[in-house]
Amino acid sequence: MKIEAKVRARIEGDLEPNEEVHAVFLAQVGINPWWFMLSALFGLVGAVLLVLAGQVRPRIVAVTSEGTRVWSASMWVGGKPKQLLSLAAHQPFVVEPGFIYSKTEVNGEAMWLHKNALPAVNMANGLIAQTG
């Protein structure tokens, strides 16, 4: 089962009764993911300290029929939502392209996206453009 399908199933309980998920993707808030990987090169202790200091915070972003929702996610279990953080009206995602990680802003929070999330972001932008 793809991670997207697992995440969709996990967030179903937080949605309104008639709300549909159009796109879902994972993101990271905090330091540039490259710095996190470099700190891991200096040892597991460096990476764990960054996580414990709150410098690496995973997020789940879902574009639904009602708006864009953002959840905090578990650091240790990828794609497991912990708490709904925000719900905002649909706004297109402006992505600053990068080699592997791209930067965007979702509901006022700067986030890093892996290149694997970009197809879902592009699909969400297309749906947002269609609905106006």
Sine and cosine of phi, psi and omega as CSV:
sin_phi,cos_phi,sin_psi,cos_psi,sin_omega,cos_omega
0.00,0.00,0.73,-0.68,0.00,-1.00
-0.94,0.34,0.45,-0.89,-0.03,-1.00
-0.87,0.48,-0.57,0.82,0.01,-1.00
-0.88,0.48,-0.67,0.74,0.01,-1.00
-0.92,0.40,-0.63,0.78,0.03,-1.00
-0.90,0.43,-0.69,0.73,0.00,-1.00
-0.91,0.42,-0.68,0.74,0.04,-1.00
-0.84,0.54,-0.70,0.71,-0.01,-1.00
-0.90,0.43,-0.58,0.81,-0.04,-1.00
-0.96,0.29,-0.48,0.88,-0.04,-1.00
-1.00,-0.05,-0.12,0.99,-0.03,-1.00
-0.80,0.60,-0.60,0.80,-0.05,-1.00
-0.93,0.38,-0.37,0.93,-0.02,-1.00
-1.00,-0.04,-0.02,1.00,-0.06,-1.00
-1.00,-0.04,0.37,-0.93,0.09,-1.00
-0.93,0.36,0.33,-0.94,-0.09,-1.00
-0.81,0.58,-0.68,0.74,-0.05,-1.00
-0.97,-0.25,0.27,0.96,-0.05,-1.00
-0.99,0.12,0.71,-0.70,-0.01,-1.00
-0.93,-0.38,0.62,-0.79,0.08,-1.00
-1.00,0.00,0.84,-0.54,0.02,-1.00
-1.00,-0.09,-0.60,0.80,0.00,-1.00
-0.46,-0.89,0.56,-0.83,0.03,-1.00
-0.62,-0.79,0.64,-0.77,0.04,-1.00
-0.45,-0.89,0.31,-0.95,0.00,-1.00
-0.98,-0.17,0.54,-0.84,0.01,-1.00
-0.59,-0.81,0.12,-0.99,0.01,-1.00
-0.72,-0.69,0.70,-0.71,0.06,-1.00
-0.95,-0.31,0.58,-0.81,0.02,-1.00
0.86,-0.52,-0.58,-0.81,-0.07,-1.00
-0.94,0.34,0.33,-0.94,0.07,-1.00
-0.84,0.55,0.74,-0.67,-0.02,-1.00
-0.84,0.54,-0.45,0.89,0.05,-1.00
-0.88,0.47,-0.65,0.76,0.02,-1.00
-0.91,0.42,-0.60,0.80,0.04,-1.00
-0.89,0.45,-0.70,0.72,0.01,-1.00
-0.92,0.40,-0.62,0.79,0.03,-1.00
-0.90,0.43,-0.61,0.79,0.02,-1.00
-0.91,0.42,-0.53,0.85,0.03,-1.00
-0.93,0.38,-0.46,0.89,0.05,-1.00
-0.91,0.42,-0.49,0.87,0.00,-1.00
-0.99,0.11,0.04,1.00,0.06,-1.00
0.78,-0.62,0.41,-0.91,0.00,-1.00
-0.88,0.48,-0.50,0.87,-0.02,-1.00
-0.88,0.47,-0.66,0.75,0.01,-1.00
-0.88,0.47,-0.69,0.72,0.00,-1.00
-0.92,0.40,-0.67,0.74,0.00,-1.00
-0.91,0.42,-0.62,0.78,0.03,-1.00
-0.90,0.44,-0.63,0.77,0.05,-1.00
-0.90,0.44,-0.64,0.77,0.02,-1.00
-0.91,0.40,-0.73,0.69,-0.03,-1.00
-0.92,0.39,-0.50,0.87,0.01,-1.00
-0.98,0.19,-0.06,1.00,0.03,-1.00
0.99,0.16,0.31,0.95,-0.01,-1.00
-0.99,0.12,-0.21,0.98,0.02,-1.00
-0.78,-0.62,0.92,-0.39,-0.04,-1.00
-0.75,-0.66,0.93,-0.37,0.01,-1.00
-0.96,0.26,0.51,-0.86,0.02,-1.00
-0.72,-0.69,0.44,-0.90,0.16,-0.99
-0.90,-0.43,0.79,-0.61,0.00,-1.00
-0.90,-0.44,0.78,-0.63,0.03,-1.00
-0.78,-0.63,0.77,-0.63,0.12,-0.99
-0.99,-0.11,0.90,-0.43,-0.07,-1.00
-0.90,-0.43,0.01,-1.00,0.03,-1.00
-0.92,0.39,-0.36,0.93,-0.02,-1.00
-1.00,-0.07,-0.43,0.90,-0.04,-1.00
0.32,-0.95,-0.30,-0.95,0.01,-1.00
-0.97,-0.24,0.84,-0.54,-0.01,-1.00
-0.94,-0.33,0.59,-0.81,0.03,-1.00
-0.78,-0.62,0.77,-0.64,0.07,-1.00
-0.91,-0.42,0.53,-0.85,0.26,-0.97
-0.97,0.22,0.52,-0.86,-0.07,-1.00
-0.82,-0.57,0.36,-0.93,0.03,-1.00
-0.93,0.37,0.69,-0.72,0.04,-1.00
-0.95,0.30,-0.49,0.87,-0.14,-0.99
-0.99,-0.15,-0.39,0.92,0.04,-1.00
-0.87,-0.50,0.98,-0.19,-0.08,-1.00
-0.84,0.54,0.76,-0.65,0.07,-1.00
0.98,0.18,0.25,0.97,0.04,-1.00
-0.99,-0.17,0.93,-0.36,-0.05,-1.00
-0.94,0.35,0.62,-0.78,0.05,-1.00
-0.96,-0.29,-0.74,0.68,-0.09,-1.00
-0.46,-0.89,0.67,-0.74,0.09,-1.00
-0.96,0.28,0.85,-0.53,-0.06,-1.00
-0.99,-0.10,-0.65,0.76,-0.06,-1.00
-0.39,-0.92,0.40,-0.91,0.12,-0.99
-0.68,-0.73,0.84,-0.55,-0.02,-1.00
-0.71,-0.71,0.26,-0.97,0.05,-1.00
-0.91,0.42,0.35,-0.94,0.01,-1.00
-0.89,0.46,0.77,-0.64,0.14,-0.99
-0.65,-0.76,0.64,-0.77,0.01,-1.00
-0.91,0.42,0.53,-0.85,0.03,-1.00
-1.00,0.03,0.84,-0.54,0.08,-1.00
-0.99,-0.13,0.91,-0.42,-0.11,-0.99
-0.95,-0.30,0.80,-0.59,0.14,-0.99
-1.00,0.03,0.95,-0.30,-0.12,-0.99
-0.91,0.41,0.57,-0.82,0.07,-1.00
-0.71,-0.71,0.01,-1.00,-0.04,-1.00
-0.92,0.39,-0.83,0.56,0.07,-1.00
-0.89,-0.45,-0.65,0.76,-0.02,-1.00
-0.94,-0.33,0.73,-0.68,0.03,-1.00
-0.90,-0.44,0.46,-0.89,-0.04,-1.00
-0.96,-0.29,0.62,-0.79,0.07,-1.00
-0.53,-0.85,0.09,-1.00,0.07,-1.00
-0.81,-0.59,0.77,-0.64,-0.01,-1.00
-0.79,-0.61,0.86,-0.51,0.00,-1.00
0.77,0.63,0.64,0.77,0.07,-1.00
0.99,0.12,0.12,0.99,-0.03,-1.00
-0.87,-0.49,0.81,-0.58,0.02,-1.00
-0.94,0.33,0.73,-0.68,-0.06,-1.00
-0.70,-0.72,0.46,-0.89,0.10,-1.00
-0.97,-0.25,0.72,-0.70,0.00,-1.00
-0.89,-0.45,0.67,-0.74,0.12,-0.99
-0.97,0.23,0.43,-0.90,-0.02,-1.00
-0.86,0.51,-0.42,0.91,0.04,-1.00
-0.93,0.36,-0.33,0.94,0.01,-1.00
-1.00,0.08,-0.26,0.97,-0.10,-1.00
-0.89,0.46,-0.60,0.80,0.08,-1.00
-0.87,0.50,-0.64,0.77,0.04,-1.00
-0.92,0.39,-0.61,0.79,0.03,-1.00
-0.91,0.41,-0.69,0.73,0.02,-1.00
-0.90,0.44,-0.64,0.77,0.05,-1.00
-0.90,0.44,-0.67,0.74,0.03,-1.00
-0.89,0.46,-0.67,0.74,0.04,-1.00
-0.88,0.47,-0.64,0.77,0.05,-1.00
-0.90,0.44,-0.67,0.74,0.02,-1.00
-0.92,0.39,-0.64,0.77,0.02,-1.00
-0.91,0.42,-0.64,0.77,0.02,-1.00
-0.91,0.41,-0.60,0.80,0.01,-1.00
-0.93,0.36,-0.67,0.75,-0.05,-1.00
-0.98,0.18,-0.28,0.96,0.07,-1.00
0.99,0.17,0.00,0.00,0.00,0.00
